[in-house]
Amino acid sequence: PIDHADVGPVQVFKYNAADGTAIEGVLTLPPGRDPKNLPVVILPHGGPAARDYPGFDWWAQAFASRGYAVLQPNFRGSTGYGAAFQHAGNGQWGRIMQSDISDGLAALAKQGIVDPKRACIMGASYGGFAALAGVTLQHGIYRCAVSVAGVSDVARLASTNIIGSDYDKAMRRAVEQELGARRDLRAISPINFAAGADAPILLIHGKDDIVVPYDQSNDMAAALQRAGKPVELVTLTDEDHWLSRGKTRQEMLEAAMRFVERHNPPDPVH
């Protein structure tokens, strides 16, 4: 059981993106710490058609318990804010959806809650893509990135889904709507920018993932190694996309915690 005093406070954090669009996020703060100049973990959700709600989140609380602020931004493309807000994410992987996330970090820093020089980004599935994009498509923002079952090659994932559906027209339309018809998906694929990665990367992936194939992380690791970039790959054997086994959830979290604490150390406990 978790003692009530060990649970970090959770609140809705509202901010404006660079273009003025109103964004909401969920902010979890470390228990018993003054919310000033904290190290931070940015934790974008998967989907991307999903959203985070204020409440107990085991990933967020794990990092809050170690002294980190955790922001879960509901960037454009998230559900629950109306059709227009969700559709505003279409064709914006690695673009506005990505800057919506880092704009949340900037807003937290402006209020003095976090130290922008002590930020890491972590996520799973689409959130894993956003983590990789944060240190390849973007630069100078994060000290490390953790991608769990993340997408590194968007073009390949799109073709895999279309081929896997036996070229179903509805699947093709859905993929083109979300990713952008006739967009160059290589231009938003982190694997093509591995040589420009500006922070250490941890890749964690279930070997039996049939949603985002394991090769998405394995090939990203190889590309980073070829480029001489710091990377670690943790393979979760007999595990799926959702980390359905409690043992591997713990394994994932322990690996991620070790990595983040090493590259973005928390403040000492007084």
C-alpha positions as CSV (number, residue, x, y, z in Angstrom):
1,P,0.0,0.0,0.0
2,I,1.1,3.6,-0.7
3,D,0.8,6.0,2.1
4,H,-1.2,9.1,1.4
5,A,1.7,11.4,2.3
6,D,3.8,9.7,-0.4
7,V,1.4,10.6,-3.2
8,G,2.4,13.8,-5.1
9,P,-0.3,16.5,-5.6
10,V,-1.9,16.5,-9.0
11,Q,-3.4,19.5,-10.8
12,V,-4.5,20.8,-14.2
13,F,-1.9,23.0,-15.7
14,K,-3.1,25.4,-18.4
15,Y,-0.8,27.2,-20.9
16,N,-0.8,28.7,-24.3
17,A,1.2,27.2,-27.2
18,A,3.4,29.5,-29.2
19,D,0.6,30.3,-31.6
20,G,-1.8,31.1,-28.8
21,T,-3.7,27.9,-28.7
22,A,-4.9,27.0,-25.2
23,I,-3.5,23.7,-24.0
24,E,-4.2,21.8,-20.8
25,G,-1.8,19.4,-19.1
26,V,-1.7,17.3,-16.0
27,L,1.0,18.4,-13.5
28,T,2.2,16.0,-10.8
29,L,4.5,17.5,-8.2
30,P,6.8,15.7,-5.8
31,P,5.3,15.3,-2.3
32,G,6.7,17.5,0.4
33,R,8.9,19.6,-2.0
34,D,8.7,23.3,-2.7
35,P,7.5,23.6,-6.3
36,K,10.3,25.8,-7.4
37,N,13.1,25.1,-9.9
38,L,12.4,21.4,-9.9
39,P,13.9,18.9,-12.4
40,V,11.1,17.7,-14.7
41,V,10.0,14.7,-16.7
42,I,7.8,15.6,-19.7
43,L,5.4,12.6,-20.2
44,P,3.3,12.8,-23.4
45,H,0.6,10.2,-23.8
46,G,0.2,7.6,-26.5
47,G,-2.6,7.4,-29.0
48,P,-2.2,10.2,-30.0
49,A,-6.0,10.2,-29.9
50,A,-6.2,10.0,-26.1
51,R,-5.8,12.3,-23.2
52,D,-4.5,12.4,-19.6
53,Y,-6.7,13.3,-16.7
54,P,-5.8,14.5,-13.2
55,G,-5.6,11.5,-11.0
56,F,-3.2,8.8,-9.8
57,D,-0.8,7.9,-12.6
58,W,1.7,5.2,-11.7
59,W,4.4,6.5,-14.1
60,A,4.0,10.1,-13.0
61,Q,3.9,9.3,-9.3
62,A,6.9,7.1,-9.6
63,F,9.0,10.0,-10.9
64,A,7.3,12.5,-8.5
65,S,8.4,10.3,-5.6
66,R,12.0,10.8,-6.7
67,G,11.7,14.5,-6.7
68,Y,10.6,15.3,-10.3
69,A,7.8,17.5,-11.5
70,V,5.9,15.5,-14.2
71,L,3.9,17.2,-17.0
72,Q,1.5,15.2,-19.1
73,P,0.5,17.6,-21.9
74,N,-2.8,17.2,-23.8
75,F,-1.3,18.5,-27.1
76,R,-3.3,19.0,-30.3
77,G,-4.6,15.7,-31.5
78,S,-5.7,14.7,-28.0
79,T,-9.3,13.7,-27.4
80,G,-11.8,15.3,-25.0
81,Y,-11.5,18.9,-26.2
82,G,-13.8,18.7,-29.3
83,A,-13.4,17.5,-32.8
84,A,-11.6,20.6,-34.0
85,F,-8.9,20.3,-31.4
86,Q,-8.4,16.6,-32.2
87,H,-8.3,17.2,-36.0
88,A,-5.8,20.0,-35.5
89,G,-3.3,17.2,-34.9
90,N,-3.8,15.7,-38.3
91,G,-0.5,15.9,-40.3
92,Q,1.2,17.4,-37.3
93,W,3.3,14.5,-35.9
94,G,6.7,16.0,-35.2
95,R,5.4,19.5,-36.0
96,I,2.8,21.4,-34.0
97,M,2.0,18.4,-31.8
98,Q,5.6,18.3,-30.8
99,S,6.0,22.0,-30.1
100,D,2.8,21.9,-28.0
101,I,4.7,19.6,-25.7
102,S,7.8,21.7,-25.4
103,D,5.7,24.8,-25.0
104,G,4.4,23.2,-21.8
105,L,7.9,22.9,-20.5
106,A,8.6,26.6,-21.4
107,A,5.4,27.6,-19.5
108,L,6.4,25.7,-16.4
109,A,9.8,27.3,-16.5
110,K,8.4,30.7,-16.9
111,Q,6.4,30.3,-13.7
112,G,9.5,29.1,-11.9
113,I,8.1,25.7,-11.1
114,V,10.8,23.8,-13.1
115,D,14.4,24.3,-14.2
116,P,14.3,24.1,-18.0
117,K,17.9,23.0,-18.1
118,R,16.9,19.8,-16.2
119,A,14.2,18.3,-18.4
120,C,13.9,14.8,-19.8
121,I,11.1,13.5,-22.1
122,M,9.6,10.0,-21.8
123,G,6.6,8.3,-23.3
124,A,5.1,5.1,-24.8
125,S,3.8,4.4,-28.2
126,Y,3.0,7.8,-29.8
127,G,4.6,9.3,-26.6
128,G,7.7,7.2,-27.4
129,F,7.7,8.9,-30.8
130,A,7.4,12.3,-29.2
131,A,10.3,11.4,-26.9
132,L,12.5,10.5,-29.8
133,A,11.4,13.5,-31.8
134,G,12.3,15.7,-28.8
135,V,16.0,15.0,-29.2
136,T,16.2,14.5,-33.0
137,L,13.7,16.7,-34.7
138,Q,14.1,19.3,-31.8
139,H,17.3,20.3,-30.2
140,G,18.6,21.9,-27.0
141,I,15.5,21.1,-24.9
142,Y,15.9,17.7,-23.2
143,R,18.8,16.1,-21.3
144,C,17.6,12.6,-22.1
145,A,14.8,10.7,-23.8
146,V,13.1,7.4,-22.9
147,S,11.0,5.8,-25.7
148,V,8.8,2.8,-24.6
149,A,7.4,0.9,-27.6
150,G,7.9,4.1,-29.6
151,V,7.7,4.8,-33.3
152,S,11.0,5.8,-34.9
153,D,10.2,5.2,-38.6
154,V,6.8,6.8,-39.3
155,A,6.9,6.0,-43.0
156,R,7.6,2.3,-42.3
157,L,4.8,2.1,-39.7
158,A,2.3,3.7,-42.1
159,S,3.2,1.2,-44.9
160,T,3.1,-1.7,-42.4
161,N,-0.4,-0.8,-41.3
162,I,-1.6,-0.4,-44.9
163,I,0.0,-3.6,-46.1
164,G,-1.3,-5.5,-43.0
165,S,-4.8,-4.4,-43.8
166,D,-4.4,-5.9,-47.3
167,Y,-4.5,-2.4,-48.7
168,D,-7.9,-1.6,-47.3
169,K,-9.1,1.8,-48.5
170,A,-10.5,2.8,-45.1
171,M,-7.2,2.0,-43.5
172,R,-5.3,4.0,-46.1
173,R,-7.6,7.0,-45.6
174,A,-7.3,6.8,-41.8
175,V,-3.5,6.7,-42.0
176,E,-3.4,9.6,-44.6
177,Q,-5.8,11.6,-42.5
178,E,-3.7,11.3,-39.3
179,L,-0.2,11.5,-40.7
180,G,-1.0,13.8,-43.7
181,A,-1.7,12.8,-47.2
182,R,1.3,13.1,-49.5
183,R,3.4,14.3,-46.6
184,D,7.0,13.1,-46.7
185,L,6.9,10.9,-43.6
186,R,10.7,10.4,-43.7
187,A,11.0,14.1,-42.7
188,I,9.3,13.4,-39.4
189,S,10.9,10.0,-38.7
190,P,13.5,10.2,-35.9
191,I,15.4,7.3,-37.4
192,N,16.4,9.5,-40.3
193,F,17.9,12.1,-37.9
194,A,19.8,9.7,-35.5
195,A,23.0,11.5,-36.4
196,G,21.6,14.7,-35.0
197,A,20.4,13.3,-31.6
198,D,21.6,15.7,-28.9
199,A,20.9,13.7,-25.8
200,P,21.2,10.0,-24.6
201,I,18.3,7.8,-25.6
202,L,16.8,4.7,-23.8
203,L,14.7,2.4,-25.9
204,I,12.4,-0.1,-24.2
205,H,10.3,-2.5,-26.3
206,G,8.3,-5.7,-26.0
207,K,9.6,-8.4,-28.3
208,D,6.0,-9.5,-29.1
209,D,4.6,-6.1,-29.9
210,I,2.2,-6.3,-32.8
211,V,1.0,-2.6,-32.7
212,V,4.4,-1.0,-33.0
213,P,6.8,-3.7,-34.1
214,Y,10.0,-4.3,-32.0
215,D,12.1,-3.4,-35.1
216,Q,11.1,0.2,-34.6
217,S,13.3,0.3,-31.5
218,N,15.9,-2.2,-32.7
219,D,16.6,-0.3,-35.9
220,M,16.7,3.0,-34.1
221,A,19.3,1.6,-31.7
222,A,21.4,0.5,-34.7
223,A,21.1,3.9,-36.4
224,L,22.1,5.7,-33.2
225,Q,25.1,3.3,-32.7
226,R,26.2,3.8,-36.3
227,A,26.1,7.6,-35.6
228,G,28.2,7.2,-32.4
229,K,25.3,8.4,-30.2
230,P,24.7,7.2,-26.6
231,V,21.8,4.7,-26.7
232,E,20.6,1.8,-24.6
233,L,18.1,-0.8,-25.7
234,V,16.1,-2.9,-23.2
235,T,14.2,-5.8,-24.8
236,L,11.2,-7.1,-22.9
237,T,10.8,-10.8,-23.7
238,D,7.3,-12.3,-24.0
239,E,5.8,-8.8,-23.7
240,D,3.2,-6.9,-25.8
241,H,2.6,-3.3,-26.7
242,W,0.7,-2.6,-23.5
243,L,3.2,-4.1,-21.0
244,S,0.4,-6.4,-19.8
245,R,2.6,-8.3,-17.3
246,G,3.3,-6.7,-14.0
247,K,6.8,-8.0,-13.8
248,T,7.8,-6.3,-17.0
249,R,6.1,-3.0,-16.1
250,Q,8.3,-3.0,-13.1
251,E,11.3,-3.8,-15.2
252,M,10.5,-1.0,-17.6
253,L,10.0,1.5,-14.8
254,E,13.2,0.6,-13.0
255,A,15.3,0.8,-16.2
256,A,13.7,4.2,-17.1
257,M,14.2,5.5,-13.5
258,R,17.9,4.5,-13.5
259,F,18.4,6.2,-16.9
260,V,16.7,9.5,-16.0
261,E,18.3,9.7,-12.6
262,R,21.7,9.2,-14.2
263,H,21.3,11.8,-16.9
264,N,19.0,14.3,-15.1
265,P,19.7,13.8,-11.4
266,P,17.0,14.9,-8.9
267,D,17.7,17.3,-6.0
268,P,19.1,15.6,-2.8
269,V,16.6,15.0,-0.1
270,H,17.3,17.2,3.0
